[in-house]
Amino acid sequence: MFLNASLIKGLLQPCMIQTTATRDGTVAGKILIIVCIFFAITGKCIADDAASNKPVSPTAAGASSPSAGSESVGSLDEFERRVREVAKRSAEEEKLRKEQEQLARKNGEQSIKVYRYQKNGTVTFSDSVPLKTRYQVVTYTSCYACSISSNVDWHHTRLHLTAFADTITEVAQLYKVEPALIRAIIHAESAFNPLARSSKGATGLMQLMPGTAKDMGVSNSRDPEQNIQGGVKYLAGLLQTFGGNSTLAAAAYNAGPAAVSRHNGIPPYEETQTYVKRVNILLQRYRSQMQLATN
């Protein structure tokens, strides 16, 4: 069957109707679109064969044939495997999101919602519901790497090697802070979301508290340049306080310098210890990738 533009549009129409309820941009919605398109096209081929009194070809029906059976079955199996993997990840992410919201309600915290969507091929964040586009709701109750129950694979999660590159390079030189450490802290604090805001009031890429932002001369914590400027200035002060020890500086960034000094090291707080461990994983990964990029 030859698929021209008008035919493809006709095949996709039922898919668009069925996916109206998936405008939240979740992976489940994407799965539905993929599956719908696949079976719409396959079903059309079979229906056309039947209408023309032709026997349904084994390949169109998804079965194997002597000539191309292994290739066809292999492609279908690969498609089904990927759909199952995406569905599994989607279910895990949804489970984690609900657990975090339940924990927030239990602790009397108000979760903060941010909307993540694609605009001109770029990931964009907003604090209001995007119109006429699919989006994903991101809920924040604390910093990105602070959740004890997080199922993020910190050894393999995607790194942000180019985001805010000019600002990070400039501020790193100004305050003599390693760019890889800056990226690790931003990743741990907000996953590079400039609109991130915790229930405690920490805001922006480096999750500045209002008092810290004021002390660092930041008037708008949602402005990426100001937030990075203030966050790195604060981080530089912590590094100086703790003799350049990035692990203690990260612990102080999370729990406060007084707690680190009082305990003469990483405080025995489960959140802080988890946070420091994840920052160190990210730091080593950013260092490695940035070194490869310069070679």
N, C-alpha and C positions, 0 to 999 in steps of 0.2 A: 504494500500500500504506500502511495506517495503522500507525504505529509506536507501540504502547503500551509501558508500562513492562516488562511481562513479555517482550514480543518483543525489546526492546532488550537486556534481560539475557541472553536466549538467544543473540542475535547476538554479544554481547561475550564470552561464555564461551570460545569458541575463541581469542579474542585474549588473554585472561588466561592461558590455558594456554601459548600460544606465547611469551608474554613473560616467563615465569618466569625464563628465563636472563638477562633484561635488568634485574634488580633493582638493578643498579649505578647506575641513574638516568642513564645516558649518553644523549646525543641520539639515538644509534642506536636505543636502546630505545623512545624516544618516537616515532621515525619508524615503527617496526614497529607500534606501537599504532595510529597514525593510518592507516597503509596498510591494516592488518587490518580496522579498523572500516569504512573506506570501501568496501573490496571485499566485506566481509560484507554490508553493507546493499545494495550494488548487486547482488551475486549473489543475495540473497534476493528482490529485486524481479524479477529475470529468471526465477528459478526459479518464483515464484508465477505469472508470466505464462504460462510454459510449462505448468505443471500445470493451468491453467484453459483450455488450448488457445488462448490468445491469442497473436497474433504478438508477438514481443519488440519493444517500442517502441524506436526509434532512440535516444531520449533516455536510457532505462534502460541501454542497452548502451554509452552513452558516445559515440554518433555524433550527427551534427547532424541537425536536422529543419528543414523550410522555415520553421516558425513560430518556433522557439526554438533553432535550430541554433547560431547564432553565440554566443549566451549560454551554452549548455551546453558547447560546445567551449572557450570562453574560460575557464569556471570550471574545467574539467578541466585545461586547460593551466596555469592559475595554480596549481592544487593540485600538479601534477607539478613545476612550477618551484620551488615552495617546498620540496618534499621533496628535490629535488636540491641546493638551496642548503644546507639543514640537514645533509644527508649529507656535503657537501663540507666544511663547517665542522667536523663531527664528525671526519672523517678527518684534517684538519689539526691539530686539537687533540690527537688520539691520537698523531699523528706527533711533535708537539712534546713531549708527555709522555714518550714513549719515548726521544727524543733527550736530554732532560734527565736521565732515569734512567741512560742509558748514560754520559753525561758525569760524573755523580756517581760511578758505579762506577769509571770510569777514574781519577778523582781520589782514589779511596779514601774518598769521602764516603758517609754513610748518609742516604738520603732519609727525610723525615718524612711520614707519611701522615695526612691529616685528612679526615673524611667530611662532605660538604656535602649537605644535604637540606632539604626543605620541611616546616615544622611550623606548622599553622594559618595557612598563607599567607605565612609569614615564612621567609627563608633562614636556616638554622641550621647551625652547625659543631660537630663532635664529634671527639674523638680515639679513639672506639670505634665499632664498626660499629652503625649504627642498626637496630633491629628492626622488622620488618613495615612497611617503607617503602622506596621507591626512594631511592638515594643516589649521589653521585658522589665518587670518590676524588680528592683534591687532593694532589699530591706537592710538597714543598718541599725544595730543596737550597740556596737562597739567597733573598734578598728578591725580591718580586714583579717589580720593575722592573730587577733586576740582571742577568737572563739576557740575554746577548748575542744568543742565537738566538730570543728571544721574537718571536712573530708577532702580538702584540696591536697593534691599531691605536690608538695613544695619542691620536690626534686625535679619535677617535670612540667609544672605549670608554665604557661607562656610568659616569657619575659618582655618587658617594654624597653627596648634598646634605643629607640629614636624619639619617643614622646618627650616634648618640651626640651629638646636637645640644646637649643641655643641658651635658654635660661639656665639650665643645669650646668652647662659648661662655664658660663660667665660667673655664676654664683660660686661654683666649686673653686675657681681660681681666686675669686675675691676673698673667700674665707678659708682657703687652703684645706678643703675637705674632699676626700676621694669621691669622684663621681659615682663609682659603683656603690658606695655606702649610701649616697643620697638616693639613688634609684632603689636600693633595697629597702630603705625606710619608707619611701613613698609607696612602694609596692605593698609593704606590710601594713601601712596605715590606711590606704584608700584604694589600692589596686589601680592607681592612676586616674581616679575619678575626681575631678575638681569640685564636684557638687556634693561629695560625701559629707555627711554630718551625723555624728553619733548622738545617742540619747543624752549624753552628758554635755553636749554643746560643742565638742571638738569639730572643726570645720575644715574642708578643703583637702588638697592633695596630701599635706603633711599633718592634717588633723590638729590644727592649732586651737588651743583653748582661748577664750576671749581675753583672759588676763595675759597669757603668753603673747598673743598677737599684739596686744597693746604695747607690751614691753619691748617687742621687736620692731615696733614702728609700722605694723601692718594695719591699714585702715579697712581693707576689704579682703577677708580670708578666702572668699570665693574666686578672687582673681588669681589665676595660676602663678603669674610672675611674682606678685606680692607674697603669696603663700609660700612659694619655694624660697624666696629671699628671706622671709622671717623664720621659716623652719630650719634652713641651713645655718642661719646666724645662731639660732638657739642650739642646734646640734654642735656647731663649732665650739660654743661655750662649754658644752658638756664634755667634749673631747679634751679640751684644755683642763677642765676640772679633774678628769680621771686619767691624766697622763697619756692621752692618745689611745687609750684602750677602747676600741670600737664596741666590744661586748658590753662593757660597763656603761658606755655612752648610750647604747641601745636600751639597756635596762633602765637607765635614768630617764630616757625619752618616754618610756612607758609608765614607770612607777614614780618618777620624780627623783632628783638628785639627793634629796634628804634621805629617802628610803635606802638608796644604794650606800650612802655614807654610814647610815645607822647600822646596816647589816654587814658593812665592810665587804660588799660584793653584791651579787644578784640577789634581790630580796626573795624570801621563800613564798612568794605568791605564785600560784599555779599559772595564772594568766601571764605574768611577767616572764616566768621561766619558759613558757610555751612561746611567747612572743620573741624572746631573745634567740631561742633555738631556730625559729623560722627566719628571722632576720639574718642570722649567720649563714643559713642555707642559701638564701637569696643573694647575700653578699658574695659568696664564693662563686655562684653561678654568673652573676653580673661581671665580676672580675674576669672570669675565664672567657666569657663571650666578648667582652670589650677588648681584651688582649688579642683575641683572634682577629677582631675587626681591624686592629691597627697593624697587624703583621702582613 
